[in-house]
Amino acid sequence: MRILIAEDDLDIATLYKKALEKNKHRVVITSNGKDCLMNYLTTLKIISSSSLQPHETGASTKDTHSSRNPTAQPRTFVDTNASPYDVVILDYSMPGMNGMEVAKEILSAYPHQRIIFASAYVKETLEHSVKELKQVVELMQKPFALKQLTDTVEDTVAFEELRELNVDVDRIKGAELTHEQIFDLLDTLKRIQKNRTF
């Protein structure tokens, strides 16, 4: 996964980065909200301007075949619907531009971006996110264990629940679904399971 982190405490940011990189994630650290937003928007612009260009490292791709020439070699193109990062982790309280302001800007540029707030003030963060962002976002209450961070980023609990529903989790992981798609699948399967009458 590609992960962007905004955390003004360098020691904490380094711990996050090491824990996530240990699990083979690519992590970019920024030390404030403004730098985080600039990084995000710049990366989004690069992905968007690569529309219909040959594949670049790290971008989502699609193979296409010509329907007019079935013997033509497939070409790989950048999927401009891909987000620049799979997850953005924001410290809620940062000097200057805070996490909420960054989240608003990111979501206005890419509404489906997965955002996780890291905050010592969960109740206030939740209330503020619903009011400002018009949606509920993921929250992690500081301080938290690094395993909790990796489990949250990797949707470990959701995959465990899918496994309990007899889903082949390895196939789901191989499909590289987004966080939103994983939870949609889980919710659908739970509804089906609930409505079974045998």
C-alpha positions in Angstrom: 0.0 0.0 0.0 1.0 3.6 -0.5 0.6 5.6 2.7 0.9 9.3 3.3 1.3 10.4 6.9 1.1 13.9 8.4 2.6 13.9 11.9 4.4 16.9 13.5 6.2 14.7 16.1 9.2 13.3 14.1 9.8 10.4 16.6 6.2 9.2 16.4 6.2 9.6 12.6 9.4 7.5 12.4 7.8 4.8 14.5 4.7 4.7 12.2 7.0 4.6 9.1 9.1 1.7 10.4 6.1 -0.4 11.5 4.4 0.1 8.2 7.5 -0.5 6.1 8.2 -3.7 8.0 4.9 -4.9 6.4 6.1 -3.9 3.0 4.1 -0.6 2.7 5.5 2.4 0.9 5.3 5.3 3.3 5.8 9.1 2.8 6.1 11.2 5.9 5.3 14.9 6.1 5.7 17.0 9.3 2.8 19.4 8.9 -0.6 19.7 7.2 0.5 22.1 4.5 3.3 19.8 3.3 0.9 16.8 3.4 -1.7 18.6 1.3 1.0 19.8 -1.2 2.4 16.3 -1.5 -1.1 14.8 -2.0 -2.2 17.3 -4.6 1.0 17.1 -6.5 0.9 13.4 -6.6 -2.8 13.5 -7.7 -1.9 15.9 -10.4 0.9 13.6 -11.7 -1.5 10.7 -11.8 -4.2 12.7 -13.5 -1.9 14.2 -16.1 -0.6 10.6 -16.9 -4.0 9.8 -18.4 -3.7 7.4 -21.2 0.1 7.4 -20.8 2.1 4.2 -20.5 2.2 2.8 -17.0 4.4 4.5 -14.4 5.6 2.8 -11.3 3.1 2.9 -8.4 0.1 3.8 -10.5 -2.9 1.6 -11.0 -3.1 0.1 -14.5 -5.4 -1.5 -17.0 -4.5 -3.7 -19.9 -6.5 -3.0 -23.0 -6.9 -4.9 -26.3 -8.0 -3.5 -29.6 -11.4 -4.9 -30.6 -10.6 -4.0 -34.2 -7.3 -5.9 -34.2 -7.5 -9.0 -32.0 -3.8 -9.9 -32.7 -2.7 -6.5 -31.4 -0.5 -6.6 -28.2 -2.2 -5.4 -25.1 -1.2 -1.9 -23.9 -1.0 -0.8 -20.3 -2.6 2.6 -19.3 -2.8 4.5 -16.1 -6.1 4.3 -14.3 -6.9 8.0 -13.6 -9.6 6.9 -11.0 -6.8 5.7 -8.7 -6.0 7.7 -5.7 -2.4 8.8 -5.1 -2.4 7.0 -1.7 -4.3 4.0 -0.4 -4.4 5.6 3.0 -3.7 9.1 4.4 -3.0 9.2 8.2 -3.5 12.6 9.7 -2.5 13.9 13.1 -5.6 15.8 14.1 -3.9 18.5 16.0 -1.0 20.1 14.2 0.2 23.7 14.2 -0.8 25.7 11.2 -3.1 23.7 9.0 -4.6 21.0 11.2 -5.7 17.5 10.2 -9.3 18.4 9.6 -8.4 21.2 7.2 -6.1 18.9 5.3 -8.9 16.2 5.2 -11.4 18.7 3.8 -9.0 19.7 1.0 -8.1 16.1 0.2 -11.7 15.0 0.1 -12.7 17.9 -2.1 -10.0 16.8 -4.6 -10.7 13.1 -4.3 -13.9 12.2 -2.4 -13.1 8.5 -2.0 -9.8 8.9 -0.3 -9.4 6.8 2.8 -8.4 9.0 5.8 -7.5 7.9 9.3 -7.2 10.5 12.0 -4.8 9.9 14.8 -6.0 11.9 17.8 -6.0 12.0 21.6 -9.4 13.6 21.4 -11.6 11.0 19.7 -15.0 12.4 20.7 -14.2 15.9 19.5 -12.5 14.6 16.4 -15.6 12.5 15.5 -18.0 15.3 16.1 -15.9 17.7 14.1 -15.4 15.3 11.2 -19.2 14.7 10.9 -19.8 18.5 11.0 -17.0 19.6 8.8 -16.6 16.7 6.4 -20.2 15.5 6.3 -19.1 12.0 6.9 -17.6 9.7 9.5 -13.9 9.0 9.1 -11.7 6.4 10.8 -10.2 7.3 14.1 -7.4 6.0 16.1 -7.0 7.2 19.7 -3.5 8.2 20.7 -1.5 6.7 22.1 -2.0 3.4 20.3 0.2 0.3 19.7 2.0 0.0 16.4 0.2 -3.3 15.8 -3.1 -1.5 16.0 -1.9 0.9 13.4 -0.9 -1.8 11.0 -4.1 -3.8 11.7 -6.2 -0.8 11.0 -4.4 0.1 7.8 -4.5 -3.5 6.5 -8.2 -4.0 7.5 -7.2 -7.0 9.6 -10.5 -7.1 11.5 -12.5 -7.0 8.3 -10.5 -9.9 6.8 -11.0 -11.9 10.0 -14.7 -11.4 9.7 -14.7 -12.3 6.1 -12.8 -15.5 7.0 -15.5 -16.3 9.6 -18.1 -16.0 6.8 -16.1 -18.7 4.8 -14.7 -16.2 2.3 -11.5 -17.1 0.6 -9.6 -14.1 2.0 -6.5 -14.8 -0.1 -8.5 -14.3 -3.3 -10.0 -11.1 -1.9 -6.5 -9.8 -1.0 -5.3 -10.8 -4.5 -8.1 -8.7 -6.1 -6.6 -5.6 -4.4 -10.0 -4.2 -3.4 -10.1 -0.8 -1.8 -11.0 -0.3 1.8 -14.5 0.8 0.8 -15.0 -2.2 -1.4 -13.9 -4.6 1.4 -16.4 -3.2 3.8 -19.1 -3.1 1.2 -18.5 -6.8 0.6 -18.4 -7.5 4.3 -21.7 -5.6 4.9 -23.4 -7.4 2.0 -22.3 -10.9 3.2 -23.4 -10.1 6.7 -26.9 -9.1 5.4 -27.1 -12.3 3.4 -26.0 -14.3 6.4 -28.6 -12.6 8.6 -31.4 -13.3 6.2 -30.7 -17.0 5.8 -33.5 -19.1 7.1 -32.0 -22.6 7.5 
